[in-house]
């Protein structure tokens, strides 16, 4: 293989490895006393925006304490960033029967 082809391939590889990966934003609506996405798969570094569409206040609180939106009243939103890999079960502190899961890879 000619040297120029090897150099071109090496340059292309370096450019691919140097390209930043952009984080995604995921939306979870809280309505009818439930989280709209019961199981959400995300990448580490992604954000999740929780929006309360119910009249009652709600939270999205991770069981392991890794995130907590705080109290959200109707129309309010809060965004959390997923900083590590794993499975994160979360619930509403006002209504503990409301549960969902985020899986981060």
Secondary structure per residue as TSV (DSSP state, phi and psi in degrees):
chain	resnum	aa	ss	phi	psi
A	1	X	-	360.0	132.4
A	2	X	-	-64.0	150.5
A	3	X	H	-58.2	-37.8
A	4	X	H	-64.5	-32.4
A	5	X	H	-71.0	-38.7
A	6	X	H	-65.1	-44.5
A	7	X	H	-64.6	-40.0
A	8	X	H	-64.1	-41.8
A	9	X	H	-65.0	-42.4
A	10	X	H	-64.7	-41.1
A	11	X	H	-63.8	-43.5
A	12	X	H	-62.0	-40.5
A	13	X	H	-64.1	-44.5
A	14	X	H	-62.0	-42.9
A	15	X	H	-62.8	-39.6
A	16	X	H	-65.2	-42.3
A	17	X	H	-71.5	-27.0
A	18	X	H	-87.4	-9.7
A	19	X	S	-72.0	123.6
A	20	X	-	-69.3	146.2
A	21	X	-	-93.6	125.7
A	22	X	-	-85.5	136.9
A	23	X	-	-73.6	149.4
A	24	X	-	-102.9	154.5
A	25	X	E	-109.9	129.9
A	26	X	E	-111.9	146.7
A	27	X	E	-113.5	134.0
A	28	X	E	-127.0	119.4
A	29	X	E	-94.1	139.3
A	30	X	E	-102.6	114.0
A	31	X	E	-152.9	150.0
A	32	X	T	53.8	39.2
A	33	X	T	58.5	36.9
A	34	X	E	-154.4	163.1
A	35	X	E	-89.4	131.9
A	36	X	S	-64.8	-23.6
A	37	X	-	-121.4	100.7
A	38	X	S	-68.3	-27.1
A	39	X	E	-140.5	114.3
A	40	X	E	-116.7	130.6
A	41	X	E	-105.8	128.0
A	42	X	E	-134.4	172.0
A	43	X	-	-101.0	151.8
A	44	X	T	-58.1	133.0
A	45	X	T	99.3	-16.7
A	46	X	-	-68.6	159.7
A	47	X	E	-112.4	154.4
A	48	X	E	-127.5	123.9
A	49	X	E	-104.5	120.9
A	50	X	E	-100.0	129.1
A	51	X	E	-124.4	127.4
A	52	X	E	-89.2	117.2
A	53	X	-	-106.6	3.4
A	54	X	S	-90.6	159.5
A	55	X	S	-72.4	-29.4
A	56	X	S	-80.9	151.1
A	57	X	-	-73.1	151.9
A	58	X	B	-144.0	165.9
A	59	X	-	-132.9	165.2
A	60	X	-	-123.9	104.9
A	61	X	E	-123.7	119.2
A	62	X	E	-68.3	137.1
A	63	X	T	-61.0	-30.9
A	64	X	T	-89.0	3.3
A	65	X	S	80.7	6.4
A	66	X	S	-72.2	-22.5
A	67	X	-	-153.6	156.5
A	68	X	B	-159.1	122.4
A	69	X	-	-75.1	-15.6
A	70	X	-	74.7	-178.6
A	71	X	-	-70.6	125.5
A	72	X	B	-114.3	120.0
A	73	X	-	-90.8	172.4
A	74	X	T	-52.0	127.9
A	75	X	T	88.8	-11.4
A	76	X	-	-83.9	150.9
A	77	X	E	-129.4	157.0
A	78	X	E	-145.5	143.7
A	79	X	E	-116.2	134.5
A	80	X	E	-120.2	149.3
A	81	X	E	-105.8	132.3
A	82	X	-	-87.4	111.9
A	83	X	-	-99.6	-7.0
A	84	X	S	-148.0	161.2
A	85	X	-	-76.9	150.9
A	86	X	E	143.3	-174.2
A	87	X	E	-108.9	126.0
A	88	X	E	-119.3	103.7
A	89	X	E	-81.1	137.0
A	90	X	E	-137.9	165.8
A	91	X	E	-152.5	174.2
A	92	X	-	-98.3	126.2
A	93	X	S	-68.1	-25.2
A	94	X	S	-80.0	-28.7
A	95	X	S	-135.9	79.0
A	96	X	T	-58.4	-15.7
A	97	X	T	-75.5	-13.6
A	98	X	-	-81.7	113.5
A	99	X	E	-137.2	152.3
A	100	X	E	-159.1	177.8
A	101	X	E	-139.1	142.4
A	102	X	E	-117.6	130.4
A	103	X	E	-112.2	120.7
A	104	X	E	-111.1	133.1
A	105	X	-	-119.5	360.0
